[in-house]
Amino acid sequence: KVDYDVCSNYGNWLYSAGVGNDPRDNRKFNMIKQGLDYDGNGDYVRLWVPELQGIKGADIHTPWALSSAALSQAGVTLGETYPQPVVTAPEWSRHIHQRPIPHGRAGMGPHPRGRRGPAQHKDRGIDFYFSRKKDA
């Protein structure tokens, strides 16, 4: 089943392309982070990209970062059976070889990636404007 909503999809594509409405400057859609958060084991990617079916777990989101041996074992040859990346964004590097965040980890001790709570950014997100505490 393929779900489609014209308005939502159009808005999401604009946002992903960096031309949608967003109050934060330099906002980018991080495909690697989204893949790890919402398709941690890579099942969705394996369904739609059969060329990568041999790659196990979350590594499927960054095949270009795998060793030659791991790619060979998975039956993947970059540039032949699967394309080389056209671009790799610098902000993706912090997510390469990371394990996905299990859903529902809030308040469950140290974060598996070594970070606790939401990422701290110098830009203020929407939560800042709706919180009662204004001295953040």
N, C-alpha and C positions, 0 to 999 in steps of 0.2 A: 504494500500500500504506500503510495506517495501522497503526502499531505501538501496542499498548496493553497495559500491565501495570497491573492495578488498584492494587496496593500502591505501586508506584513513582509512578504518576501522582497518587494521593491524597496521598502524602507530598510530592511536588513542588508540588502546588497549595497545600498547607498552608504549606510553606516560602515560596512566592512571595507568599502572602497575609500573611506575617509572623507566623503563629501556630504555625509548626512548631518543632521542637527546634533550637535554635542557642545555643551558649554566649555569643555576642557580643551585647551590648546594641545596640539600634537598627539591627539588620541588615535591609537591604532588598534585594530582588531588583531589579537594574538592567536593565530590558528593553532599553534602548538599547545598553548595553555588551555584553550577551549577543548582540544582533543583529549588532553589528559584529564580535564575536569569532567567531561561528559561522555567520553568513550575511552575510559581508562585502559581497558583490555584490547581496544582496537577492533572490536567485533563489527562495528558499523563500517569502518574502513575496509575490513576484509570482505564484507558483503558487496561493496560497490567497486573495489579495486582488487580484483582477483590476482593481479600480478604480484601483490604483496602478501598473499595468504601464508606464505612460508615464514614470515617474520612473526615472532611470538611477542605477546604482551604489548606494552606501551611503546616499544621501539618502532612500531609500525608508523608512528607519527613523524619520525625523523629518520627515514631510511638512509639518507645521505651521510648521516653521522655514524653509521655502523661500520665496523671493521670489514675489510675485504673477506675475511674468513666467515663472519656472520652473514654477510650478503650472499656469499657462495653457498653456504649451508641452506639458506632460505631460497636459493634458486633465483636470486635477483642480481642482474647486472645493470648497474646505473649507466644510462646512456644507450642501453640496448633493450632490455626487457622492461625497464622503468626509466623515465627521463631524469636527467640531472635537474636539480632545482634551478629555476630561472633567476631567483633572488632568494637570499636568506637574510632575514632581518636581524640586526644585532640583538634585539631584545629576546629572540628565540633561544639564544645560547644558554640562558639560565634555566631553561626547561628541558634541554637535551639530556637524556639519560636519567631523567627524574621519574619517580613512580607517581602514579595518579593519587589524588587525595580521596580517601574513602569518604563517601557521603555520610553525614551525621557525626563528624569528628569533633564538633564544637565542645569545648570543655573536657576533652579526653587526654589531656597531657601534651607532651611535646609533639609538635607537628612533624610528620615524617620527612619533610624537606628542611627541617631545622628552623622553621619560622613559626612564630605563634601569632595567631590572629590575622587580620587583614593586612595586606602590604601597606606600608607607610609611603605615601607619595607626596612630593612637594606641592602638587596641584590638589586642590580640595575637591572632593567628589560631591555628589548631590546630597549625601547624608549630612555634610557640614551645614548646609543651608536649612535643613529641617531639624537639626538637633537643638536642644535647649542651651547647651554649653557653647558659647561663642568665642572662647579664648583659645581655641585649638590652633 
